[in-house]
């Protein structure tokens, strides 16, 4: 429910929230089966890589 605070007022469905969660969960499938420290490190690395890639695309 907390994500609704960050979504626009035109969003009238929980489907958007569900899609965000499913997209995130599908991107961390391999990391979910590791120990907690390794899992968090894998997620952090993947997210930082994604941020860098998005910045490169925006700067081009």
PDB file with SEQRES, HELIX, SHEET and CRYST1 records, atoms N, CA, C and O in Angstrom:
SEQRES   1 A   60  UNK UNK UNK UNK UNK UNK UNK UNK UNK UNK UNK UNK UNK          
SEQRES   2 A   60  UNK UNK UNK UNK UNK UNK UNK UNK UNK UNK UNK UNK UNK          
SEQRES   3 A   60  UNK UNK UNK UNK UNK UNK UNK UNK UNK UNK UNK UNK UNK          
SEQRES   4 A   60  UNK UNK UNK UNK UNK UNK UNK UNK UNK UNK UNK UNK UNK          
SEQRES   5 A   60  UNK UNK UNK UNK UNK UNK UNK UNK                              
HELIX    1 AA1 UNK A    2  UNK A    6  5                                   5    
HELIX    2 AA2 UNK A   15  UNK A   27  1                                  13    
HELIX    3 AA3 UNK A   31  UNK A   33  5                                   3    
HELIX    4 AA4 UNK A   36  UNK A   59  1                                  24    
CRYST1    1.000    1.000    1.000  90.00  90.00  90.00 P 1           1          
ATOM      1  N   UNK A   1       0.810  -1.194   0.000  1.00  0.00           N  
ATOM      2  CA  UNK A   1       0.000   0.000   0.000  1.00  0.00           C  
ATOM      3  C   UNK A   1       0.863   1.271   0.000  1.00  0.00           C  
ATOM      4  O   UNK A   1       0.423   2.299  -0.516  1.00  0.00           O  
ATOM      5  N   UNK A   2       2.072   1.230   0.562  1.00  0.00           N  
ATOM      6  CA  UNK A   2       2.884   2.436   0.658  1.00  0.00           C  
ATOM      7  C   UNK A   2       3.277   2.991  -0.702  1.00  0.00           C  
ATOM      8  O   UNK A   2       3.530   4.190  -0.822  1.00  0.00           O  
ATOM      9  N   UNK A   3       3.335   2.148  -1.735  1.00  0.00           N  
ATOM     10  CA  UNK A   3       3.752   2.647  -3.042  1.00  0.00           C  
ATOM     11  C   UNK A   3       2.712   3.565  -3.664  1.00  0.00           C  
ATOM     12  O   UNK A   3       3.041   4.352  -4.552  1.00  0.00           O  
ATOM     13  N   UNK A   4       1.502   3.484  -3.229  1.00  0.00           N  
ATOM     14  CA  UNK A   4       0.470   4.378  -3.783  1.00  0.00           C  
ATOM     15  C   UNK A   4       0.788   5.843  -3.509  1.00  0.00           C  
ATOM     16  O   UNK A   4       0.356   6.716  -4.262  1.00  0.00           O  
ATOM     17  N   UNK A   5       1.526   6.123  -2.460  1.00  0.00           N  
ATOM     18  CA  UNK A   5       1.889   7.506  -2.158  1.00  0.00           C  
ATOM     19  C   UNK A   5       2.780   8.097  -3.248  1.00  0.00           C  
ATOM     20  O   UNK A   5       2.804   9.314  -3.432  1.00  0.00           O  
ATOM     21  N   UNK A   6       3.510   7.248  -3.972  1.00  0.00           N  
ATOM     22  CA  UNK A   6       4.443   7.720  -4.976  1.00  0.00           C  
ATOM     23  C   UNK A   6       3.898   7.618  -6.394  1.00  0.00           C  
ATOM     24  O   UNK A   6       4.563   8.036  -7.342  1.00  0.00           O  
ATOM     25  N   UNK A   7       2.717   7.076  -6.549  1.00  0.00           N  
ATOM     26  CA  UNK A   7       2.107   6.954  -7.869  1.00  0.00           C  
ATOM     27  C   UNK A   7       1.140   8.112  -8.105  1.00  0.00           C  
ATOM     28  O   UNK A   7       0.629   8.710  -7.158  1.00  0.00           O  
ATOM     29  N   UNK A   8       0.901   8.411  -9.348  1.00  0.00           N  
ATOM     30  CA  UNK A   8      -0.004   9.501  -9.693  1.00  0.00           C  
ATOM     31  C   UNK A   8      -1.439   9.219  -9.272  1.00  0.00           C  
ATOM     32  O   UNK A   8      -1.797   8.078  -8.979  1.00  0.00           O  
ATOM     33  N   UNK A   9      -2.243  10.250  -9.243  1.00  0.00           N  
ATOM     34  CA  UNK A   9      -3.633  10.101  -8.823  1.00  0.00           C  
ATOM     35  C   UNK A   9      -4.482   9.433  -9.896  1.00  0.00           C  
ATOM     36  O   UNK A   9      -5.615   9.034  -9.628  1.00  0.00           O  
ATOM     37  N   UNK A  10      -3.946   9.306 -11.115  1.00  0.00           N  
ATOM     38  CA  UNK A  10      -4.705   8.667 -12.185  1.00  0.00           C  
ATOM     39  C   UNK A  10      -4.667   7.144 -12.086  1.00  0.00           C  
ATOM     40  O   UNK A  10      -5.429   6.465 -12.773  1.00  0.00           O  
ATOM     41  N   UNK A  11      -3.814   6.612 -11.261  1.00  0.00           N  
ATOM     42  CA  UNK A  11      -3.720   5.162 -11.086  1.00  0.00           C  
ATOM     43  C   UNK A  11      -4.876   4.695 -10.200  1.00  0.00           C  
ATOM     44  O   UNK A  11      -4.971   5.078  -9.034  1.00  0.00           O  
ATOM     45  N   UNK A  12      -5.732   3.883 -10.757  1.00  0.00           N  
ATOM     46  CA  UNK A  12      -6.908   3.417 -10.027  1.00  0.00           C  
ATOM     47  C   UNK A  12      -6.906   1.909  -9.813  1.00  0.00           C  
ATOM     48  O   UNK A  12      -7.924   1.337  -9.423  1.00  0.00           O  
ATOM     49  N   UNK A  13      -5.781   1.268 -10.061  1.00  0.00           N  
ATOM     50  CA  UNK A  13      -5.743  -0.186 -10.017  1.00  0.00           C  
ATOM     51  C   UNK A  13      -4.517  -0.684  -9.260  1.00  0.00           C  
ATOM     52  O   UNK A  13      -3.470  -0.037  -9.270  1.00  0.00           O  
ATOM     53  N   UNK A  14      -4.649  -1.833  -8.606  1.00  0.00           N  
ATOM     54  CA  UNK A  14      -3.526  -2.453  -7.930  1.00  0.00           C  
ATOM     55  C   UNK A  14      -2.627  -3.202  -8.904  1.00  0.00           C  
ATOM     56  O   UNK A  14      -1.564  -3.687  -8.514  1.00  0.00           O  
ATOM     57  N   UNK A  15      -3.033  -3.302 -10.151  1.00  0.00           N  
ATOM     58  CA  UNK A  15      -2.254  -4.040 -11.140  1.00  0.00           C  
ATOM     59  C   UNK A  15      -0.881  -3.409 -11.324  1.00  0.00           C  
ATOM     60  O   UNK A  15       0.105  -4.123 -11.508  1.00  0.00           O  
ATOM     61  N   UNK A  16      -0.799  -2.083 -11.278  1.00  0.00           N  
ATOM     62  CA  UNK A  16       0.477  -1.395 -11.444  1.00  0.00           C  
ATOM     63  C   UNK A  16       1.437  -1.829 -10.344  1.00  0.00           C  
ATOM     64  O   UNK A  16       2.600  -2.126 -10.616  1.00  0.00           O  
ATOM     65  N   UNK A  17       0.964  -1.868  -9.123  1.00  0.00           N  
ATOM     66  CA  UNK A  17       1.807  -2.277  -8.001  1.00  0.00           C  
ATOM     67  C   UNK A  17       2.236  -3.725  -8.169  1.00  0.00           C  
ATOM     68  O   UNK A  17       3.394  -4.061  -7.922  1.00  0.00           O  
ATOM     69  N   UNK A  18       1.330  -4.571  -8.580  1.00  0.00           N  
ATOM     70  CA  UNK A  18       1.639  -5.985  -8.751  1.00  0.00           C  
ATOM     71  C   UNK A  18       2.686  -6.170  -9.841  1.00  0.00           C  
ATOM     72  O   UNK A  18       3.606  -6.972  -9.684  1.00  0.00           O  
ATOM     73  N   UNK A  19       2.559  -5.439 -10.939  1.00  0.00           N  
ATOM     74  CA  UNK A  19       3.534  -5.546 -12.024  1.00  0.00           C  
ATOM     75  C   UNK A  19       4.915  -5.100 -11.568  1.00  0.00           C  
ATOM     76  O   UNK A  19       5.914  -5.716 -11.939  1.00  0.00           O  
ATOM     77  N   UNK A  20       4.988  -4.038 -10.767  1.00  0.00           N  
ATOM     78  CA  UNK A  20       6.275  -3.580 -10.255  1.00  0.00           C  
ATOM     79  C   UNK A  20       6.923  -4.647  -9.383  1.00  0.00           C  
ATOM     80  O   UNK A  20       8.120  -4.909  -9.503  1.00  0.00           O  
ATOM     81  N   UNK A  21       6.144  -5.253  -8.516  1.00  0.00           N  
ATOM     82  CA  UNK A  21       6.657  -6.303  -7.631  1.00  0.00           C  
ATOM     83  C   UNK A  21       7.102  -7.524  -8.427  1.00  0.00           C  
ATOM     84  O   UNK A  21       8.163  -8.086  -8.157  1.00  0.00           O  
ATOM     85  N   UNK A  22       6.310  -7.934  -9.393  1.00  0.00           N  
ATOM     86  CA  UNK A  22       6.649  -9.104 -10.184  1.00  0.00           C  
ATOM     87  C   UNK A  22       7.883  -8.856 -11.038  1.00  0.00           C  
ATOM     88  O   UNK A  22       8.708  -9.754 -11.207  1.00  0.00           O  
ATOM     89  N   UNK A  23       8.019  -7.661 -11.571  1.00  0.00           N  
ATOM     90  CA  UNK A  23       9.202  -7.338 -12.367  1.00  0.00           C  
ATOM     91  C   UNK A  23      10.453  -7.372 -11.498  1.00  0.00           C  
ATOM     92  O   UNK A  23      11.486  -7.897 -11.913  1.00  0.00           O  
ATOM     93  N   UNK A  24      10.363  -6.813 -10.293  1.00  0.00           N  
ATOM     94  CA  UNK A  24      11.508  -6.833  -9.373  1.00  0.00           C  
ATOM     95  C   UNK A  24      11.829  -8.266  -8.960  1.00  0.00           C  
ATOM     96  O   UNK A  24      12.990  -8.672  -8.990  1.00  0.00           O  
ATOM     97  N   UNK A  25      10.817  -9.029  -8.579  1.00  0.00           N  
ATOM     98  CA  UNK A  25      11.037 -10.411  -8.148  1.00  0.00           C  
ATOM     99  C   UNK A  25      11.639 -11.269  -9.258  1.00  0.00           C  
ATOM    100  O   UNK A  25      12.489 -12.118  -8.992  1.00  0.00           O  
ATOM    101  N   UNK A  26      11.207 -11.054 -10.487  1.00  0.00           N  
ATOM    102  CA  UNK A  26      11.758 -11.849 -11.587  1.00  0.00           C  
ATOM    103  C   UNK A  26      13.206 -11.486 -11.868  1.00  0.00           C  
ATOM    104  O   UNK A  26      13.958 -12.309 -12.391  1.00  0.00           O  
ATOM    105  N   UNK A  27      13.609 -10.267 -11.529  1.00  0.00           N  
ATOM    106  CA  UNK A  27      14.994  -9.868 -11.771  1.00  0.00           C  
ATOM    107  C   UNK A  27      15.946 -10.373 -10.689  1.00  0.00           C  
ATOM    108  O   UNK A  27      17.161 -10.343 -10.883  1.00  0.00           O  
ATOM    109  N   UNK A  28      15.423 -10.837  -9.555  1.00  0.00           N  
ATOM    110  CA  UNK A  28      16.292 -11.312  -8.470  1.00  0.00           C  
ATOM    111  C   UNK A  28      16.111 -12.795  -8.172  1.00  0.00           C  
ATOM    112  O   UNK A  28      16.451 -13.248  -7.080  1.00  0.00           O  
ATOM    113  N   UNK A  29      15.585 -13.551  -9.121  1.00  0.00           N  
ATOM    114  CA  UNK A  29      15.290 -14.969  -8.881  1.00  0.00           C  
ATOM    115  C   UNK A  29      16.525 -15.727  -8.426  1.00  0.00           C  
ATOM    116  O   UNK A  29      16.466 -16.453  -7.434  1.00  0.00           O  
ATOM    117  N   UNK A  30      17.641 -15.576  -9.126  1.00  0.00           N  
ATOM    118  CA  UNK A  30      18.852 -16.313  -8.767  1.00  0.00           C  
ATOM    119  C   UNK A  30      19.376 -15.896  -7.394  1.00  0.00           C  
ATOM    120  O   UNK A  30      19.874 -16.738  -6.647  1.00  0.00           O  
ATOM    121  N   UNK A  31      19.275 -14.628  -7.054  1.00  0.00           N  
ATOM    122  CA  UNK A  31      19.798 -14.136  -5.777  1.00  0.00           C  
ATOM    123  C   UNK A  31      18.954 -14.603  -4.595  1.00  0.00           C  
ATOM    124  O   UNK A  31      19.465 -14.686  -3.478  1.00  0.00           O  
ATOM    125  N   UNK A  32      17.698 -14.905  -4.808  1.00  0.00           N  
ATOM    126  CA  UNK A  32      16.804 -15.275  -3.712  1.00  0.00           C  
ATOM    127  C   UNK A  32      17.182 -16.575  -3.027  1.00  0.00           C  
ATOM    128  O   UNK A  32      16.758 -16.820  -1.898  1.00  0.00           O  
ATOM    129  N   UNK A  33      17.971 -17.413  -3.685  1.00  0.00           N  
ATOM    130  CA  UNK A  33      18.333 -18.706  -3.116  1.00  0.00           C  
ATOM    131  C   UNK A  33      19.693 -18.695  -2.422  1.00  0.00           C  
ATOM    132  O   UNK A  33      20.189 -19.744  -2.011  1.00  0.00           O  
ATOM    133  N   UNK A  34      20.290 -17.528  -2.291  1.00  0.00           N  
ATOM    134  CA  UNK A  34      21.592 -17.397  -1.627  1.00  0.00           C  
ATOM    135  C   UNK A  34      21.388 -16.968  -0.181  1.00  0.00           C  
ATOM    136  O   UNK A  34      20.271 -16.667   0.240  1.00  0.00           O  
ATOM    137  N   UNK A  35      22.480 -16.945   0.572  1.00  0.00           N  
ATOM    138  CA  UNK A  35      22.397 -16.450   1.945  1.00  0.00           C  
ATOM    139  C   UNK A  35      22.051 -14.957   1.899  1.00  0.00           C  
ATOM    140  O   UNK A  35      22.213 -14.308   0.866  1.00  0.00           O  
ATOM    141  N   UNK A  36      21.586 -14.433   2.999  1.00  0.00           N  
ATOM    142  CA  UNK A  36      21.045 -13.067   3.017  1.00  0.00           C  
ATOM    143  C   UNK A  36      22.072 -12.015   2.593  1.00  0.00           C  
ATOM    144  O   UNK A  36      21.738 -11.107   1.832  1.00  0.00           O  
ATOM    145  N   UNK A  37      23.304 -12.121   3.068  1.00  0.00           N  
ATOM    146  CA  UNK A  37      24.329 -11.132   2.717  1.00  0.00           C  
ATOM    147  C   UNK A  37      24.650 -11.201   1.230  1.00  0.00           C  
ATOM    148  O   UNK A  37      24.720 -10.170   0.562  1.00  0.00           O  
ATOM    149  N   UNK A  38      24.843 -12.402   0.712  1.00  0.00           N  
ATOM    150  CA  UNK A  38      25.136 -12.563  -0.717  1.00  0.00           C  
ATOM    151  C   UNK A  38      23.947 -12.126  -1.567  1.00  0.00           C  
ATOM    152  O   UNK A  38      24.128 -11.534  -2.631  1.00  0.00           O  
ATOM    153  N   UNK A  39      22.738 -12.413  -1.105  1.00  0.00           N  
ATOM    154  CA  UNK A  39      21.541 -12.008  -1.832  1.00  0.00           C  
ATOM    155  C   UNK A  39      21.462 -10.487  -1.930  1.00  0.00           C  
ATOM    156  O   UNK A  39      21.230  -9.941  -3.009  1.00  0.00           O  
ATOM    157  N   UNK A  40      21.654  -9.811  -0.808  1.00  0.00           N  
ATOM    158  CA  UNK A  40      21.583  -8.350  -0.813  1.00  0.00           C  
ATOM    159  C   UNK A  40      22.692  -7.734  -1.656  1.00  0.00           C  
ATOM    160  O   UNK A  40      22.473  -6.732  -2.337  1.00  0.00           O  
ATOM    161  N   UNK A  41      23.871  -8.324  -1.614  1.00  0.00           N  
ATOM    162  CA  UNK A  41      24.980  -7.827  -2.430  1.00  0.00           C  
ATOM    163  C   UNK A  41      24.676  -8.009  -3.919  1.00  0.00           C  
ATOM    164  O   UNK A  41      24.958  -7.114  -4.716  1.00  0.00           O  
ATOM    165  N   UNK A  42      24.109  -9.146  -4.302  1.00  0.00           N  
ATOM    166  CA  UNK A  42      23.733  -9.363  -5.704  1.00  0.00           C  
ATOM    167  C   UNK A  42      22.670  -8.364  -6.160  1.00  0.00           C  
ATOM    168  O   UNK A  42      22.752  -7.821  -7.261  1.00  0.00           O  
ATOM    169  N   UNK A  43      21.682  -8.128  -5.312  1.00  0.00           N  
ATOM    170  CA  UNK A  43      20.621  -7.168  -5.656  1.00  0.00           C  
ATOM    171  C   UNK A  43      21.203  -5.771  -5.787  1.00  0.00           C  
ATOM    172  O   UNK A  43      20.854  -5.039  -6.713  1.00  0.00           O  
ATOM    173  N   UNK A  44      22.084  -5.393  -4.871  1.00  0.00           N  
ATOM    174  CA  UNK A  44      22.711  -4.064  -4.921  1.00  0.00           C  
ATOM    175  C   UNK A  44      23.522  -3.902  -6.201  1.00  0.00           C  
ATOM    176  O   UNK A  44      23.437  -2.874  -6.874  1.00  0.00           O  
ATOM    177  N   UNK A  45      24.307  -4.922  -6.531  1.00  0.00           N  
ATOM    178  CA  UNK A  45      25.129  -4.869  -7.739  1.00  0.00           C  
ATOM    179  C   UNK A  45      24.260  -4.749  -8.984  1.00  0.00           C  
ATOM    180  O   UNK A  45      24.550  -3.951  -9.875  1.00  0.00           O  
ATOM    181  N   UNK A  46      23.206  -5.534  -9.043  1.00  0.00           N  
ATOM    182  CA  UNK A  46      22.311  -5.495 -10.209  1.00  0.00           C  
ATOM    183  C   UNK A  46      21.634  -4.129 -10.334  1.00  0.00           C  
ATOM    184  O   UNK A  46      21.521  -3.595 -11.438  1.00  0.00           O  
ATOM    185  N   UNK A  47      21.189  -3.568  -9.227  1.00  0.00           N  
ATOM    186  CA  UNK A  47      20.512  -2.271  -9.268  1.00  0.00           C  
ATOM    187  C   UNK A  47      21.477  -1.154  -9.650  1.00  0.00           C  
ATOM    188  O   UNK A  47      21.113  -0.261 -10.415  1.00  0.00           O  
ATOM    189  N   UNK A  48      22.701  -1.192  -9.128  1.00  0.00           N  
ATOM    190  CA  UNK A  48      23.687  -0.164  -9.475  1.00  0.00           C  
ATOM    191  C   UNK A  48      24.056  -0.253 -10.958  1.00  0.00           C  
ATOM    192  O   UNK A  48      24.212   0.772 -11.621  1.00  0.00           O  
ATOM    193  N   UNK A  49      24.193  -1.460 -11.474  1.00  0.00           N  
ATOM    194  CA  UNK A  49      24.478  -1.640 -12.900  1.00  0.00           C  
ATOM    195  C   UNK A  49      23.350  -1.081 -13.747  1.00  0.00           C  
ATOM    196  O   UNK A  49      23.591  -0.429 -14.764  1.00  0.00           O  
ATOM    197  N   UNK A  50      22.128  -1.335 -13.330  1.00  0.00           N  
ATOM    198  CA  UNK A  50      20.973  -0.824 -14.068  1.00  0.00           C  
ATOM    199  C   UNK A  50      20.925   0.708 -14.051  1.00  0.00           C  
ATOM    200  O   UNK A  50      20.605   1.330 -15.064  1.00  0.00           O  
ATOM    201  N   UNK A  51      21.240   1.308 -12.918  1.00  0.00           N  
ATOM    202  CA  UNK A  51      21.248   2.770 -12.808  1.00  0.00           C  
ATOM    203  C   UNK A  51      22.290   3.365 -13.744  1.00  0.00           C  
ATOM    204  O   UNK A  51      22.019   4.345 -14.438  1.00  0.00           O  
ATOM    205  N   UNK A  52      23.492   2.770 -13.765  1.00  0.00           N  
ATOM    206  CA  UNK A  52      24.560   3.265 -14.640  1.00  0.00           C  
ATOM    207  C   UNK A  52      24.145   3.154 -16.105  1.00  0.00           C  
ATOM    208  O   UNK A  52      24.373   4.082 -16.881  1.00  0.00           O  
ATOM    209  N   UNK A  53      23.543   2.037 -16.490  1.00  0.00           N  
ATOM    210  CA  UNK A  53      23.090   1.854 -17.866  1.00  0.00           C  
ATOM    211  C   UNK A  53      22.036   2.888 -18.248  1.00  0.00           C  
ATOM    212  O   UNK A  53      22.072   3.432 -19.352  1.00  0.00           O  
ATOM    213  N   UNK A  54      21.102   3.160 -17.346  1.00  0.00           N  
ATOM    214  CA  UNK A  54      20.059   4.155 -17.622  1.00  0.00           C  
ATOM    215  C   UNK A  54      20.658   5.552 -17.764  1.00  0.00           C  
ATOM    216  O   UNK A  54      20.221   6.326 -18.615  1.00  0.00           O  
ATOM    217  N   UNK A  55      21.654   5.883 -16.940  1.00  0.00           N  
ATOM    218  CA  UNK A  55      22.315   7.196 -17.054  1.00  0.00           C  
ATOM    219  C   UNK A  55      23.019   7.334 -18.388  1.00  0.00           C  
ATOM    220  O   UNK A  55      22.982   8.397 -19.008  1.00  0.00           O  
ATOM    221  N   UNK A  56      23.666   6.253 -18.837  1.00  0.00           N  
ATOM    222  CA  UNK A  56      24.352   6.290 -20.134  1.00  0.00           C  
ATOM    223  C   UNK A  56      23.363   6.540 -21.251  1.00  0.00           C  
ATOM    224  O   UNK A  56      23.647   7.310 -22.169  1.00  0.00           O  
ATOM    225  N   UNK A  57      22.187   5.893 -21.189  1.00  0.00           N  
ATOM    226  CA  UNK A  57      21.177   6.088 -22.218  1.00  0.00           C  
ATOM    227  C   UNK A  57      20.645   7.511 -22.224  1.00  0.00           C  
ATOM    228  O   UNK A  57      20.377   8.075 -23.285  1.00  0.00           O  
ATOM    229  N   UNK A  58      20.493   8.087 -21.049  1.00  0.00           N  
ATOM    230  CA  UNK A  58      19.964   9.457 -20.965  1.00  0.00           C  
ATOM    231  C   UNK A  58      20.974  10.487 -21.459  1.00  0.00           C  
ATOM    232  O   UNK A  58      20.591  11.529 -21.990  1.00  0.00           O  
ATOM    233  N   UNK A  59      22.255  10.200 -21.287  1.00  0.00           N  
ATOM    234  CA  UNK A  59      23.301  11.149 -21.690  1.00  0.00           C  
ATOM    235  C   UNK A  59      23.599  11.091 -23.176  1.00  0.00           C  
ATOM    236  O   UNK A  59      24.247  11.993 -23.707  1.00  0.00           O  
ATOM    237  N   UNK A  60      23.149  10.070 -23.848  1.00  0.00           N  
ATOM    238  CA  UNK A  60      23.421   9.960 -25.293  1.00  0.00           C  
ATOM    239  C   UNK A  60      22.511  10.811 -26.107  1.00  0.00           C  
ATOM    240  O   UNK A  60      22.615  10.827 -27.334  1.00  0.00           O  
TER     241      UNK A  60                                                      
END                                                                             
